[in-house]
Amino acid sequence: MKKLIFKILFLTLVVFVPVSAMAGVIVRVNIPLPPPIIFPAPPQVAVIPGTNVYAVPDVKDDIFFYGGWWWRPWEGRWYRSHYYDRGWVYYRHLPPFNRYVLPGWRDHYRDYRWDRIHHQEAVRNWRAWERDRHWERVHGVPPRPGPPPPPR
């Protein structure tokens, strides 16, 4: 009787445990990436007054640079990349600067004279400009308090 119980227990462990360990659930949600934006030349950016958020004002799509990342809303979702023209990945949260940039920012600043900056200059200097309050000195408008840059 003990041998029979031992054999049943052994078979149960050998056969059923690996089968149950192999069972799993895979859930895939395909989130489409935004279509590429073709730039005739590398974009110039401009800081949105009162923020440390840079926008590309010369394209119809909203593209921002903040905290070392390029940000782009598309179909109700946010995407970010280290490059302005490729490498977009879905970002499941709102960007940290979202509450400081008005949805109609282009209309709000329609008559504003933008100080254009080459994108490489902004990428290279954003951290020092933020630390040194560069735009506050240039525009005389203190930046709105903002959250720390997003995690890398």
C-alpha positions in Angstrom: 0.0 0.0 0.0 2.8 2.4 0.8 4.5 1.6 -2.5 1.2 2.4 -4.4 0.8 5.7 -2.6 4.4 6.6 -3.3 4.0 5.8 -7.0 0.9 7.9 -7.3 2.6 10.8 -5.5 5.7 10.4 -7.7 3.6 10.4 -10.9 1.6 13.3 -9.7 4.8 15.4 -9.2 6.5 14.2 -12.4 3.5 14.6 -14.7 1.2 17.3 -13.3 3.6 19.8 -11.7 5.6 20.5 -14.9 2.4 20.8 -17.0 0.9 23.3 -14.5 4.2 25.1 -14.4 4.2 25.4 -18.2 0.7 26.8 -18.2 0.7 30.6 -18.3 -1.2 33.5 -19.6 0.2 35.9 -22.2 -1.7 39.1 -22.8 -0.5 41.3 -25.6 -1.9 44.7 -26.2 -0.8 46.3 -29.4 -0.6 50.1 -29.1 0.1 51.6 -32.5 3.0 54.0 -32.8 2.4 57.5 -34.2 3.2 58.0 -37.9 6.6 59.6 -38.6 6.8 63.3 -39.1 9.1 64.2 -42.0 11.3 67.2 -41.2 12.9 69.0 -44.1 15.7 70.0 -41.7 16.4 69.4 -38.0 13.8 71.4 -36.1 14.2 74.6 -34.2 12.6 74.7 -30.8 11.3 77.5 -28.6 10.8 77.6 -24.9 7.1 78.1 -23.9 7.1 81.2 -21.7 7.1 80.6 -18.0 8.2 76.9 -18.4 11.2 74.8 -19.1 9.3 73.1 -21.9 10.5 73.4 -25.5 8.1 73.2 -28.4 8.6 72.8 -32.1 6.4 75.7 -33.3 6.9 75.2 -37.0 5.1 71.9 -37.4 1.4 71.3 -37.1 1.8 68.3 -34.7 2.7 68.9 -31.1 6.2 67.9 -30.3 7.9 69.0 -27.1 11.3 68.6 -25.5 11.5 68.3 -21.8 13.7 66.6 -19.3 16.0 65.0 -21.9 13.1 63.5 -23.8 11.1 64.4 -26.9 7.3 64.1 -26.2 4.5 63.7 -28.7 0.7 63.2 -28.1 -1.1 61.1 -30.6 -4.6 59.7 -30.6 -5.1 60.4 -26.9 -1.8 58.8 -25.8 1.7 60.1 -25.1 4.9 58.9 -26.7 8.5 59.8 -26.0 11.8 59.3 -27.6 15.4 60.4 -27.3 15.1 61.6 -30.9 12.7 64.1 -32.5 12.1 62.0 -35.6 12.1 58.3 -34.6 12.2 55.8 -31.8 8.8 56.7 -30.3 7.6 54.5 -27.5 4.3 54.6 -25.7 4.4 56.4 -22.3 1.6 55.2 -20.1 1.4 58.3 -17.9 0.9 62.0 -18.6 4.2 63.7 -19.1 5.5 65.6 -16.1 5.1 69.0 -17.9 1.5 68.4 -19.0 -0.2 70.7 -16.5 2.1 73.6 -17.4 1.4 73.6 -21.2 -2.1 74.7 -22.2 -3.8 72.5 -24.8 -4.2 75.5 -27.1 -0.7 76.8 -26.5 -0.2 77.7 -30.2 -3.3 80.0 -30.1 -2.4 81.4 -26.7 1.0 82.5 -28.0 -0.1 83.3 -31.6 1.5 86.8 -31.5 4.5 85.8 -29.4 7.9 86.4 -30.9 9.6 83.0 -30.4 13.3 82.8 -29.7 14.3 80.0 -32.0 16.9 77.6 -30.8 18.5 74.8 -32.8 17.3 71.5 -31.3 20.9 70.3 -30.6 21.5 73.4 -28.5 18.4 72.7 -26.4 19.4 69.0 -26.0 22.9 69.9 -25.0 22.0 72.8 -22.6 18.5 72.1 -21.1 19.8 70.9 -17.8 22.1 73.9 -17.2 19.5 76.3 -18.4 17.0 74.9 -16.0 19.4 74.9 -13.1 20.6 78.4 -13.8 17.1 79.8 -14.5 18.3 80.9 -17.9 14.8 81.6 -19.4 13.7 83.4 -16.3 16.6 85.9 -16.8 16.0 86.1 -20.6 12.2 86.6 -20.5 11.8 88.0 -17.0 9.1 85.4 -16.4 9.8 82.9 -13.6 9.1 79.3 -14.7 6.1 77.6 -13.2 7.2 75.2 -10.5 7.4 71.8 -12.2 8.0 68.2 -11.3 11.4 66.7 -11.6 12.4 65.3 -15.1 11.0 61.9 -15.9 13.1 58.8 -15.0 15.6 57.7 -17.7 
